[in-house]
Amino acid sequence: MSEHIVLTSHPRGRKAGGFLDLHWGAASAAERGPVVASLTNPAMRNAIGTHSGAYAVYRALAVASGALQRDHRPDLTNTAPAESIGPHPQWADPTKIVSLDPWGHLVSSAFGEAIAAGVDVRPTIAVTKAHINMPELLGAIAAGRLEPDGEILSANGDVRVTKAAIDPVWYLPGLAARFGIKESTLRRSLFEQTGGMFPELVTRSDLKVFLPPIGGMTLYFFGDVAKLGRPETRVACRLHDECNGSDVFGSDICTCRPYLAHGIEVCIEMAQQGGVGLVVYNRKEGRALGEVTKFLVYNARKRQAGGDRAETYFERTECVAGVQDMRFQELMPDVFHWLGITRIDRWASMSNMKHGALTAQGIEVVERVPIPDALIPADARVEMDAKKAAGYFSQYTPDAAELALAKGRGLQE
């Protein structure tokens, strides 16, 4: 067994104290300490797993093939965030953020002393600037719904944005508390259901942070990011869970791309009015069931007696996957806490589960914006009819009993 594996599986080789102690939810970066999950010096690791989420396997292949040196350390020169984000008061509350590292974009500055001392601290968040363009935006301009201003929206449909990429970082005690389970139960299930991939989950109770090998999220900001966290700032948001078939290739069996485009319209309008628009794009394909399961469900729905029907929409998913949804919106509010957002003025979503998860974390939703009927593809009517019939969208905030019922039925976008 290599020294790398020995040192990450057993609590030896690293003494408590100094840079490597983690105090999740501390008021400052210095008090909190850096998350260290790199493999260049296993004795310095204070987290389970490794960087890059699902892409860590590709890094392993690159090392195995000789394309990458195993001890490579990234040169972070000129990689600092293109816009400043935080710190916000929510960062100092260990119950508010449990699924990402709020200091993850500031490692070069916040943990410069540790890096200078030889600690391999790596960013888990990056912030840059770009332009985006979707054909639907030109359609919105032509229809008069959007008006180019030359600053946020150009006449050719280009939209000026700031964007952030976030890899997941799980604080296990906080994650367990969020779901109302024991930390030991969470650790054992994660260990067993990944085929024992991360033995430290059960052998290293002293390590409280886990970098899971899953997809992260991308944020698109419209308007001045610096305004976030101020009580007077109006915010519009579309929270979108990945749907490759619709988002990229325009498949018309669901409303995902049309609702994404509509949400971007809402965000552009808010930015032009002096507020901030935000699109949160989560890598949770097929309700986090995966694309293979998603396509199997499509076949099951279309081949059943009587064809694709609204009344069996959720049933067919559960028959194949055993559950209707695994996105766990309970973790979703963390990104809003990271941004200092306490109120969303225009929420481009029809999901009661997303709405309920937000309000449960103390984030106010002023207006819920449904997708216009004219944007719903004909083949997606079954989806919409099934969701509406099951109580998917309403203008009121459901109570606890209704949320529990909705969760059982999988009523999430």
Backbone hydrogen bonds, N-H to C=O, Kabsch-Sander energy under -0.5 kcal/mol:
donor,donor_aa,acceptor,acceptor_aa,energy
6,V,2,S,-2.0
7,L,3,E,-2.4
8,T,4,H,-1.2
9,S,5,I,-1.3
10,H,6,V,-1.2
12,R,10,H,-2.6
20,L,17,G,-0.7
21,D,18,G,-0.9
23,H,32,R,-2.2
26,A,23,H,-1.7
32,R,28,S,-2.3
33,G,29,A,-3.2
36,V,34,P,-0.6
37,A,35,V,-0.6
38,S,120,D,-0.5
44,M,41,N,-2.4
45,R,42,P,-1.4
46,N,36,V,-2.2
47,A,36,V,-1.0
48,I,209,V,-3.1
50,T,211,L,-0.8
53,G,50,T,-0.5
54,A,214,I,-0.7
55,Y,52,S,-2.3
56,A,53,G,-1.7
57,V,54,A,-0.9
59,R,55,Y,-1.6
60,A,56,A,-1.9
61,L,57,V,-2.0
62,A,58,Y,-2.4
63,V,59,R,-2.2
64,A,60,A,-2.7
65,S,61,L,-2.4
66,G,62,A,-0.5
66,G,63,V,-0.9
67,A,62,A,-1.6
68,L,62,A,-1.6
72,H,69,Q,-1.9
76,L,74,P,-0.8
79,T,76,L,-1.7
82,A,127,V,-1.9
91,W,88,H,-2.0
92,A,89,P,-1.6
93,D,90,Q,-1.6
96,K,93,D,-1.8
97,I,93,D,-1.0
98,V,96,K,-0.5
104,G,101,D,-2.3
106,L,103,W,-1.8
110,A,106,L,-3.4
111,F,107,V,-1.8
112,G,109,S,-0.9
115,I,111,F,-2.3
116,A,112,G,-2.5
117,A,113,E,-1.2
118,G,115,I,-1.7
119,V,114,A,-2.4
121,V,119,V,-1.6
122,R,35,V,-0.6
124,T,104,G,-1.3
125,I,104,G,-1.4
126,A,165,A,-1.9
128,T,163,K,-2.9
130,A,161,V,-2.4
132,I,159,V,-2.0
137,L,134,M,-1.8
138,L,134,M,-0.9
139,G,135,P,-1.7
140,A,136,E,-2.0
141,I,137,L,-2.1
142,A,138,L,-2.7
143,A,139,G,-2.0
144,G,141,I,-1.0
145,R,140,A,-2.0
146,L,140,A,-1.5
149,D,153,L,-1.8
150,G,153,L,-2.5
154,S,158,D,-2.8
157,G,154,S,-1.8
159,V,132,I,-2.6
160,R,152,I,-2.4
161,V,130,A,-2.7
162,T,221,F,-1.7
163,K,128,T,-2.8
164,A,219,L,-1.9
165,A,126,A,-2.4
166,I,217,M,-2.8
167,D,124,T,-3.0
169,V,99,S,-1.6
170,W,210,F,-3.2
171,Y,98,V,-2.9
171,Y,169,V,-0.5
172,L,170,W,-0.9
172,L,208,K,-2.5
175,L,171,Y,-2.6
176,A,172,L,-2.6
177,A,173,P,-2.0
178,R,174,G,-2.2
179,F,175,L,-1.4
180,G,176,A,-0.6
180,G,177,A,-0.9
181,I,176,A,-2.5
186,L,182,K,-2.1
187,R,183,E,-2.8
188,R,184,S,-2.4
189,S,185,T,-2.2
190,L,186,L,-2.5
191,F,187,R,-2.2
192,E,188,R,-3.0
193,Q,189,S,-2.9
194,T,190,L,-0.5
194,T,191,F,-0.6
195,G,192,E,-1.6
196,G,191,F,-2.8
197,M,194,T,-0.6
201,L,198,F,-1.8
202,V,199,P,-1.9
203,T,199,P,-1.7
204,R,200,E,-2.1
207,L,204,R,-1.6
208,K,206,D,-0.7
210,F,170,W,-2.7
211,L,48,I,-2.7
214,I,212,P,-1.9
217,M,166,I,-2.0
218,T,281,Y,-2.4
219,L,164,A,-3.1
220,Y,279,V,-2.5
221,F,162,T,-3.7
222,F,277,G,-2.9
223,G,221,F,-0.5
225,V,223,G,-0.8
227,K,224,D,-1.7
228,L,225,V,-1.9
230,R,227,K,-1.6
233,T,230,R,-1.5
236,A,276,V,-2.2
237,C,346,R,-2.5
238,R,278,L,-2.2
240,H,238,R,-0.7
240,H,280,V,-3.5
242,E,282,N,-3.0
247,D,243,C,-3.4
248,V,244,N,-1.9
249,F,244,N,-1.4
250,G,246,S,-1.3
251,S,245,G,-2.6
259,Y,255,T,-2.5
260,L,256,C,-2.4
261,A,257,R,-2.9
262,H,258,P,-2.3
263,G,259,Y,-2.6
264,I,260,L,-2.1
265,E,261,A,-2.0
266,V,262,H,-2.2
267,C,263,G,-2.1
268,I,264,I,-2.7
269,E,265,E,-2.5
270,M,266,V,-1.9
271,A,267,C,-2.3
272,Q,268,I,-2.4
273,Q,269,E,-1.1
274,G,271,A,-1.6
275,G,270,M,-2.6
276,V,234,R,-2.4
277,G,222,F,-2.8
278,L,236,A,-1.9
279,V,220,Y,-2.4
280,V,238,R,-2.4
280,V,278,L,-0.5
281,Y,218,T,-3.2
281,Y,279,V,-0.6
282,N,240,H,-2.9
282,N,280,V,-0.7
283,R,216,G,-2.5
284,K,282,N,-1.7
286,G,242,E,-0.7
287,R,284,K,-0.8
288,A,284,K,-1.2
289,L,286,G,-1.5
290,G,285,E,-2.2
294,K,290,G,-1.9
295,F,291,E,-2.3
296,L,292,V,-2.2
297,V,293,T,-2.3
298,Y,294,K,-1.9
299,N,295,F,-2.1
300,A,296,L,-2.4
301,R,297,V,-2.7
302,K,298,Y,-2.3
303,R,299,N,-2.1
304,Q,300,A,-0.7
307,G,304,Q,-2.5
312,T,309,R,-1.0
313,Y,310,A,-1.3
316,R,312,T,-2.2
317,T,313,Y,-0.9
318,E,314,F,-2.0
319,C,315,E,-2.2
320,V,316,R,-1.5
321,A,317,T,-3.0
322,G,318,E,-2.2
326,M,287,R,-2.5
331,L,328,F,-1.7
332,M,329,Q,-0.9
334,D,331,L,-1.5
335,V,332,M,-1.1
336,F,333,P,-0.8
337,H,333,P,-1.9
338,W,334,D,-2.4
339,L,335,V,-1.4
340,G,337,H,-1.1
341,I,336,F,-2.5
344,I,364,E,-3.2
345,D,235,V,-1.6
345,D,343,R,-0.5
346,R,235,V,-1.9
347,W,367,E,-3.2
348,A,237,C,-3.0
348,A,346,R,-0.7
349,S,347,W,-2.1
352,N,350,M,-0.6
352,N,392,Y,-1.0
353,M,411,L,-0.9
355,H,351,S,-2.0
356,G,352,N,-2.9
357,A,353,M,-2.2
358,L,354,K,-2.0
359,T,355,H,-2.4
360,A,356,G,-2.0
361,Q,357,A,-0.8
361,Q,358,L,-1.1
362,G,359,T,-1.6
363,I,358,L,-1.9
364,E,342,T,-2.4
364,E,362,G,-0.6
366,V,344,I,-2.8
366,V,364,E,-0.6
367,E,345,D,-0.7
369,V,347,W,-2.8
369,V,367,E,-0.5
375,L,372,P,-2.0
376,I,373,D,-1.6
380,A,377,P,-1.2
381,R,378,A,-1.5
384,M,380,A,-2.2
385,D,381,R,-3.1
386,A,382,V,-2.4
387,K,383,E,-2.2
388,K,384,M,-2.7
389,A,385,D,-2.4
390,A,386,A,-1.3
391,G,388,K,-1.6
392,Y,387,K,-3.0
403,L,399,D,-2.4
404,A,400,A,-2.3
405,L,401,A,-2.1
406,A,402,E,-2.8
407,K,403,L,-2.5
408,G,404,A,-1.9
409,R,405,L,-1.3
410,G,406,A,-0.8
410,G,407,K,-0.7
411,L,406,A,-2.0
412,Q,410,G,-2.1
